[in-house]
Amino acid sequence: MKNLCLCLSLMLTGSLMAQQVHTHGLGRAIYFPNIPGFVTVKADLHIHTVFSDGSVWPDIRIEEALRDSLDIVSMTEHIEYQPHKKDIPHPDLNRSFEVAQQSARPYPSLLVVNGTEITRALPPGHNNAIFIEDANKLKIEDPMEVFREANRQGAFVFWNHPNWIAQQRDGIATMSDMQKQLVKEGLLHGIEVINDLTYSPEALQIALDYNLTIMGTSDVHGLVDWQYKVPEGGHRPITLVFAKEKTPESIKEALKAGRTVAWFENLLVGREEYLSPLIEASLKITKARYQGIASVAEVFIENHSEVDFILANESPYSFHAHDDIVIVKAHETTKLEVKTLTQLTSFELPFKVMNGIIAPKTHPTVVLKVEVKD
């Protein structure tokens, strides 16, 4: 009887573990709040599989995206670089997209759009074209003409890893005359400020100077879990896109309008007009009170995001249990004891957000408005 109970127990445990393994988003789902007027869409639009130089089949990319609770992905295989073609011949360059789209069909929460990577020496370097109709038609020798064809297909086109030391030895993103011409003709729309394990302040400055959309991507070739140490609490870099609704058409419109913030490690990088509303939506005062006759206010701040916000105090007040740097951890509530000198019914706490970046070496300010209730 004991052996029978043990076997039943092991079978039940195994069944539960199997169910957990196949539960998408288990323990790693990425969440960021919406901002006023827009839905926050989680996107990774630079991904590789065995159909170019990646290590996995497209269905694994879909499984990873579901576990990360992404909203939209694109398999962006290299056109000109196909190291696995002897083992996996595929004359149709849309095949990776088709396999990924089929794998994602049971999961309507995840959108898959067709894309490809135009793979050239600098200039123009590597560039992704997403929301395309047919990758085969981009197999064109002339570098300017391939961008024109992508745009004829209605693509959103962005410059990949402009700081990649294999092409830019000093690691400093620099605009060439060809790229300036692409921007002038409206053929280049965005630039990766974040790619894989790197952040480029020079690419951010290019985005601001040339009105290019700020992008953050994984450019993953191996396993997401291994590359970004997800089991240890890491995450892939992504682009947060602020769209009117979660449809391919609306997301493409938002990308072309530049409504994005890139998330990398514990950094948020974007234009102030979009980053500041995201921070404000993430940090909420849930309660504020004084204890008896004391003039030290207890302020409770909830963080509804994946980022541990690093806040530098810019108020006239000092704190009772913190220095002027306060860390509000992701999805936690932080109690701040504020020495207001007299009991107030309301006051403001301005903070500089040190891990928010709106320009090189420039950080946004958030103002938390406190209403004290008995």
C-alpha positions in Angstrom: 0.0 0.0 0.0 2.8 2.4 0.8 4.5 1.7 -2.5 1.2 2.3 -4.3 0.7 5.6 -2.5 4.2 6.6 -3.3 3.7 5.8 -7.0 0.4 7.7 -7.1 2.2 10.6 -5.4 5.0 10.6 -7.9 2.6 10.3 -10.8 0.5 13.3 -9.5 3.7 15.4 -8.9 4.9 14.5 -12.4 1.6 15.5 -13.9 1.5 18.8 -12.0 5.1 19.5 -13.1 4.2 18.8 -16.7 1.3 21.1 -16.5 3.6 23.8 -15.1 6.2 23.4 -17.8 3.5 24.0 -20.4 2.0 27.0 -18.7 2.9 30.0 -20.7 4.2 33.1 -18.8 5.0 31.0 -15.7 7.0 33.2 -13.3 8.4 35.5 -16.0 5.6 37.4 -17.6 6.6 41.0 -18.5 4.2 43.7 -17.5 4.2 47.5 -18.0 1.1 49.7 -17.6 -0.7 51.5 -20.4 -0.2 55.3 -20.7 -3.0 57.8 -21.2 -4.5 57.4 -24.7 -2.4 54.4 -25.7 -2.0 50.6 -25.1 1.6 49.5 -24.1 2.6 46.8 -26.6 5.7 44.6 -25.7 7.7 43.9 -28.9 10.8 42.1 -29.9 11.3 42.8 -33.6 14.8 41.4 -34.2 15.0 37.6 -33.8 16.8 34.8 -35.6 16.2 31.1 -36.2 17.9 28.3 -38.1 16.5 29.8 -41.2 19.5 32.2 -41.1 22.2 32.0 -38.4 20.1 31.2 -35.3 20.2 28.0 -33.4 16.5 27.1 -32.9 13.4 26.4 -34.9 10.8 29.2 -35.2 8.3 27.4 -32.9 10.8 27.8 -30.0 10.9 31.6 -30.6 7.1 31.5 -30.3 7.3 29.5 -27.0 9.8 32.0 -25.6 7.7 35.0 -26.6 4.6 33.5 -25.0 6.5 32.8 -21.8 7.7 36.4 -21.8 4.1 37.5 -22.5 5.2 39.5 -25.6 2.5 41.0 -27.8 4.3 41.1 -31.2 7.5 39.5 -32.7 9.1 39.2 -36.1 11.5 36.6 -37.4 14.1 38.8 -39.1 16.3 36.3 -41.0 19.3 37.6 -42.9 18.8 37.8 -46.7 22.4 37.7 -47.7 23.8 35.5 -44.9 22.5 31.9 -44.8 25.0 29.6 -43.1 22.6 26.7 -42.6 21.3 26.6 -46.2 23.0 23.3 -47.0 21.2 21.6 -44.1 18.0 23.6 -44.3 17.4 24.7 -47.9 14.6 27.2 -48.2 14.4 29.1 -51.5 11.4 31.0 -50.1 12.8 33.7 -47.7 9.3 34.0 -46.1 9.5 30.5 -44.7 10.6 31.4 -41.2 7.7 33.8 -40.9 5.3 31.2 -42.1 6.4 28.6 -39.7 6.4 31.1 -36.8 2.9 32.3 -37.7 1.6 28.8 -37.9 3.1 28.0 -34.4 1.4 31.2 -33.0 -2.0 30.5 -34.5 -3.5 28.9 -31.3 -2.4 32.0 -29.3 -4.2 35.1 -30.5 -2.5 37.3 -27.9 0.8 37.1 -29.8 1.1 38.8 -33.2 3.7 37.7 -35.7 4.6 40.0 -38.6 6.8 39.3 -41.6 10.3 40.7 -41.5 13.9 40.3 -42.7 17.4 41.6 -42.2 19.1 43.4 -45.0 22.7 42.4 -44.3 25.4 44.7 -45.8 28.7 46.2 -45.0 28.7 49.8 -43.7 27.2 51.8 -45.1 24.3 51.0 -44.8 25.2 48.1 -42.4 22.5 45.8 -41.2 18.9 46.9 -41.3 15.6 45.3 -40.4 12.5 45.7 -42.6 9.3 44.6 -40.8 5.7 44.5 -41.9 6.8 43.4 -45.3 4.8 41.5 -47.9 7.5 39.4 -49.5 11.1 39.0 -48.4 12.2 37.5 -51.7 11.6 40.8 -53.5 14.3 42.4 -51.2 17.1 40.2 -52.7 18.4 43.2 -54.6 22.1 44.1 -55.1 21.7 47.9 -55.2 21.7 49.0 -51.5 19.5 52.0 -52.0 17.0 50.1 -54.2 16.5 47.4 -51.5 15.3 50.1 -49.1 13.0 51.6 -51.8 11.5 48.1 -52.3 11.0 47.6 -48.6 9.2 50.9 -48.4 7.1 50.1 -51.5 5.9 47.1 -49.4 4.9 49.5 -46.6 7.7 48.4 -44.3 9.0 50.0 -41.1 12.8 50.0 -41.5 15.4 50.4 -38.7 19.2 50.4 -38.5 20.5 47.4 -36.5 23.3 47.6 -33.9 25.0 50.7 -35.2 27.5 50.4 -32.4 28.5 46.8 -33.4 32.3 46.6 -33.1 32.5 44.1 -36.0 31.5 47.0 -38.3 32.2 50.0 -36.1 35.5 49.3 -34.3 35.3 52.1 -31.8 31.7 51.1 -30.9 30.5 54.6 -31.6 27.4 54.8 -33.9 28.1 57.3 -36.7 25.8 58.5 -39.5 27.2 58.1 -43.1 26.2 60.1 -46.1 24.2 57.1 -47.3 22.2 56.8 -44.1 21.6 60.6 -44.2 20.2 60.1 -47.7 18.0 57.2 -46.5 16.6 59.5 -43.8 16.1 62.3 -46.3 14.1 60.1 -48.7 12.0 58.7 -45.8 13.4 55.2 -46.3 14.9 54.7 -42.8 12.6 55.1 -39.8 14.3 53.9 -36.7 17.6 52.9 -35.0 18.5 50.4 -32.4 19.6 52.2 -29.3 19.7 48.9 -27.5 20.8 45.6 -29.1 21.3 42.3 -27.3 23.7 43.2 -24.4 24.6 46.8 -25.4 23.2 50.3 -25.1 24.5 53.1 -27.3 24.2 56.7 -26.2 25.5 57.8 -29.6 22.7 55.9 -31.3 20.2 57.6 -29.0 21.6 61.0 -30.0 21.2 60.0 -33.7 17.6 59.1 -33.0 17.0 62.5 -31.5 18.9 64.4 -34.1 17.3 62.7 -37.1 13.9 62.0 -35.7 14.3 58.2 -35.8 12.3 55.8 -33.7 14.1 54.5 -30.6 14.3 50.7 -30.7 15.4 48.0 -28.3 15.7 44.4 -29.5 17.2 41.0 -28.4 18.7 40.1 -31.8 18.7 36.6 -30.2 20.4 33.7 -31.9 20.6 31.2 -29.2 18.2 30.6 -26.3 16.6 33.6 -24.7 16.9 32.0 -21.2 20.6 31.4 -21.6 21.5 34.7 -23.3 19.7 36.8 -20.8 19.9 34.6 -17.7 16.1 34.5 -17.3 16.1 31.8 -14.6 18.3 34.1 -12.5 15.9 37.0 -13.0 17.1 38.5 -16.2 15.1 39.5 -19.2 15.4 40.1 -23.0 15.6 43.7 -24.1 12.4 44.8 -25.8 10.7 47.8 -27.3 7.6 49.2 -25.6 5.3 50.6 -28.3 2.5 52.9 -27.5 -0.3 52.1 -29.9 -3.9 53.1 -30.2 -4.8 49.4 -30.2 -3.1 46.0 -30.4 -3.3 45.4 -34.1 -0.5 45.2 -36.7 -1.7 48.4 -38.4 -1.8 50.4 -35.2 1.5 49.1 -34.0 3.2 50.0 -37.3 1.6 53.5 -37.1 3.0 53.9 -33.6 6.5 52.8 -34.7 6.5 55.2 -37.6 5.3 58.0 -35.2 8.2 57.3 -32.8 6.0 56.3 -29.8 8.4 53.9 -28.1 10.6 53.3 -25.1 13.3 50.7 -25.0 13.9 48.5 -21.9 17.3 47.1 -21.3 18.4 45.5 -18.0 17.2 48.1 -15.5 17.2 51.0 -17.9 14.3 52.7 -19.7 15.3 54.8 -22.8 13.0 57.0 -24.7 11.8 60.4 -25.6 10.5 62.4 -22.6 7.0 62.7 -24.0 6.6 58.9 -23.8 9.0 57.9 -21.0 7.6 60.3 -18.4 4.0 59.1 -18.8 5.2 55.5 -18.5 7.0 56.3 -15.2 4.0 58.2 -13.9 1.7 55.3 -14.7 4.1 52.9 -13.0 4.5 54.7 -9.7 1.4 55.3 -7.6 0.9 56.7 -4.1 -1.5 54.4 -2.4 -1.5 55.8 1.1 -0.1 58.7 3.1 -0.5 59.3 6.8 1.1 60.9 9.9 1.5 58.9 13.1 -0.1 60.8 15.9 1.4 64.3 16.4 4.6 63.5 14.5 5.5 65.6 11.4 7.0 62.6 9.6 4.7 61.4 6.9 4.5 57.7 5.9 4.1 57.6 2.1 3.5 54.3 0.4 4.6 54.0 -3.3 3.5 51.1 -5.4 5.5 50.2 -8.5 3.4 48.6 -11.3 6.3 47.8 -13.7 9.3 45.5 -14.2 11.8 48.2 -13.4 13.5 48.9 -10.0 13.2 52.7 -10.2 16.2 54.6 -8.9 14.9 57.9 -7.6 17.1 60.9 -6.6 15.3 63.3 -4.2 14.8 66.8 -5.6 12.3 67.9 -3.0 13.0 70.3 -0.1 12.4 67.4 2.4 14.7 64.9 3.8 13.8 61.3 4.7 13.7 59.5 8.0 14.9 56.1 6.8 16.5 56.8 3.4 19.2 59.0 2.0 18.5 61.0 -1.1 18.6 58.0 -3.4 15.5 55.8 -3.1 15.0 52.4 -4.9 11.4 51.5 -5.6 11.5 47.8 -6.5 9.5 46.3 -9.3 6.0 45.2 -8.3 6.6 46.1 -4.7 5.4 48.8 -2.3 8.0 51.0 -0.7 7.4 53.0 2.4 9.0 56.4 2.5 9.1 58.5 5.7 9.2 62.2 4.8 10.1 64.8 7.3 7.7 67.6 6.4 8.5 69.6 9.6 4.7 70.4 10.0 1.8 68.2 9.3 0.5 68.9 5.8 -2.6 67.8 4.0 -0.8 67.6 0.7 2.7 68.0 -0.8 4.8 67.1 -3.8 7.9 64.8 -4.1 9.9 65.5 -7.2 12.5 62.9 -8.1 15.0 62.6 -10.9 14.7 59.0 -12.4 18.3 58.0 -12.6 17.6 54.8 -14.7 15.4 56.6 -17.1 17.2 58.2 -20.1 15.7 60.8 -22.4 19.1 61.9 -24.0 22.7 61.0 -23.3 23.4 61.6 -19.6 20.0 63.2 -19.2 17.3 61.9 -16.9 13.6 62.7 -16.6 11.9 64.1 -13.5 8.7 62.6 -12.0 6.6 64.5 -9.5 4.6 62.3 -7.0 1.7 64.2 -5.6 0.9 63.2 -2.0 -2.6 63.5 -0.4 -2.5 62.8 3.3 -5.5 61.1 4.8 -6.2 60.3 8.5 
